[in-house]
Amino acid sequence: MKRERALQVVLGLVGLYYLTWAFITFDILWRSSWLQGNKDALPMFTSVNGVLGVFLLLAVKQPARHRSLIAYGAWSSLAHAFTMTIQTAEAWAHGIHRADSPQDIVINGAVGVLLLVVLLGLPAKEPAAARPAPVSGPRIAEA
């Protein structure tokens, strides 16, 4: 029971982390800050993660029923961290310093790992209750 509660707490914290991205989206759109520097993709990206936060929070109650959502959150976080790592390495190679690195890489990588731990810590799927096959009458082949 304590293990399941710990997994729910981690899932809830990650959900809150991603939910804050919805507020970032609102701020970006409200102030039209995405127009500066031609950052068209930023509000789209933050909105997707904001919605992920909402659904992760909804999954807290019964995480075992939301395995694919948790897996998506984990792998998308790891993909994000990996992409940012490549961008940072390329920027450094060209003598450019990115303002969001390396702390964002570590945070998103840690979030991905935490969600994988939650996923691995979930109890195995319970087998569906055995239901008798529906009985139907004899079938006659039509000629």
SULSUL-V433896 format. One record per residue. RES is the residue in three letters. PSI is psi in whole degrees, -180 to 180 (999 if undefined). Layout:
RES&PSI  RES&PSI
This chain:
MET&-40  LYS&-37  ARG&-45  GLU&-40  ARG&-41  ALA&-41  LEU&-39  GLN&-39  VAL&-46  VAL&-45  LEU&-40  GLY&-41  LEU&-42  VAL&-40  GLY&-42  LEU&-39  TYR&-48  TYR&-30  LEU&-33  THR&-24  TRP&-27  ALA&-38  PHE&-35  ILE&-43  THR&-47  PHE&-45  ASP&-44  ILE&-45  LEU&-38  TRP&-44  ARG&1  SER&33  SER&-18  TRP&-19  LEU&-30  GLN&126  GLY&7  ASN&51  LYS&63  ASP&-37  ALA&-20  LEU&-52  PRO&-29  MET&-43  PHE&-47  THR&-32  SER&-38  VAL&-45  ASN&-32  GLY&-42  VAL&-38  LEU&-40  GLY&-42  VAL&-47  PHE&-32  LEU&-37  LEU&-36  LEU&-27  ALA&-12  VAL&-38  LYS&-43  GLN&74  PRO&-33  ALA&-25  ARG&-6  HIS&39  ARG&-45  SER&-35  LEU&-44  ILE&-41  ALA&-42  TYR&-46  GLY&-41  ALA&-53  TRP&-34  SER&-35  SER&-43  LEU&-39  ALA&-40  HIS&-47  ALA&-40  PHE&-44  THR&-43  MET&-34  THR&-45  ILE&-45  GLN&-42  THR&-43  ALA&-43  GLU&-40  ALA&-45  TRP&-37  ALA&-26  HIS&11  GLY&23  ILE&137  HIS&125  ARG&135  ALA&-26  ASP&13  SER&155  PRO&-3  GLN&-38  ASP&-32  ILE&-46  VAL&-44  ILE&-50  ASN&-36  GLY&-42  ALA&-40  VAL&-43  GLY&-44  VAL&-43  LEU&-43  LEU&-34  LEU&-38  VAL&-43  VAL&-46  LEU&-44  LEU&-25  GLY&-8  LEU&146  PRO&152  ALA&149  LYS&135  GLU&137  PRO&144  ALA&145  ALA&135  ALA&124  ARG&138  PRO&145  ALA&142  PRO&140  VAL&129  SER&161  GLY&171  PRO&144  ARG&133  ILE&127  ALA&134  GLU&142  ALA&999
